[in-house]
Amino acid sequence: MTLADQKPREPRKMRTSVKGPLMFSAFWGVLIFFAVLIFASGGSARTPRFDLAFTGAGIAFIVSLVLAAMLSMSHKENAEHLGKGSGINLSSKKPGQSHGSAPSPVAGSETEAPDGDSR
């Protein structure tokens, strides 16, 4: 569904709305905030480093939002004809040959020794 195909007042799918990438980015921002807050302070005896936690959360939010937006823009539905069989034999086995059997020799051919002498 493209922007031109959308109808007014009709709810969008999660993939085409902005709510999905924002929730994804907010999750990673909050997770990084708490991880940096815990690990950057260096223990419970020191004061928490909120400056580093907010910086890490902002970076994680922006990076994950850009990645989610790029992935959602690159998504393209497959064409309808690709889901139907095309009639092409995709097997590597040649018709009339079973797996594990050697190909039948051509009539009238002689076997030669490796050095080129026929015996």
N, C-alpha and C positions, 0 to 999 in steps of 0.2 A: 504494500500500500504506500503510495507516494503522497506527498503533501497535496498534490492536486486532486487526488482521489478521496481525500477526507471530507466528510460531511460535517457541517456545523452542529454543535451540541451533541455530538456522538462521542462517547468515551473511547479513548485510544487504547490499544493493546499495551501491555507492560513494556514490550520491546521498543515501541515507537514513542512512548511518553517520556517525559523527563524525570518522572518519579523513580523509575528503576535505577538509572545510573546515579541519581542523587542519594538514594538509600544505600547503594553499594559503596559509594565514596564516603558517606557519613560513617558507615560501619568501620571501614578501614581507618578513618581519621580518629574515631574514638578508641579503637584498639591500639593504635600507635601512640595516642596521647597517654593512655595508662601504662603502656610498656615503657615509654621513655620516662615518664614520671617516676616509675618504680626503679628502673635500672640506672638512670642518670644521677639520682641523688646519692647513690653509693652506700645505702644502708639507712636504717631507721634513726640513727643518732644525728644525722645531718638533715638540713632543711630540704624539702622537695624543690626540684628545679622546674618550676612552672614555665619559665621562659623557653627552655629546651622542649618541654612537652607540647606547648602550643606551636612551636616552630615545626616539630616533627609531625604533629597532627595536620597542620596546614599543608605541608609538603605531601603527605600521604593522601590527603583529600584531593588536592589538585592533580597529582599524578594518576590516581585511580579514576578520577572523573574524566581526564583526557583519554586514558586507555579505554574506558567504557564507551565514551562517545565515538572513538575511532572504530571500535569493534562493532558498534551498532550501525554506524554509517556504512561499513564495508559489507554488511549482511545483504544478501540478494537472494530472493526466492528462485528456485529452480524452474526452468521452463516446463510446461505441461508435458511436452513430448518426451522429456528425459525420463519420466517415470514409467513409460511403457516399453515393452520389449521391442527390440529392433530386428530380431530374427538372425542376428549374427552368432555363429557358433564360437563361443569364447573358450572352448576347451583346447588345451594344447595337444590333445590326442588326435592323430589323423584318423579320418573315417576308415573303418575296416581293420584297424589295428588295435589289439588289446594291450593293456598295460603290462609291461614286463616281457613281451615277446619281441624277438628280433625281427626287423623288416625282412620280408621274403625276397630272396635273390631274383634278379631279373633273368628270364630265360635266355640262354645263349651266351651268357657272360662267363668268362673263365677267371678263376682266381689266380692271382699272381703272387709270387714271393715278394717279400719286402725289398729285395735288391733289384726287382724288375725282371728277373728270369721267370719264365712260365715253366711249370713242371708238369 
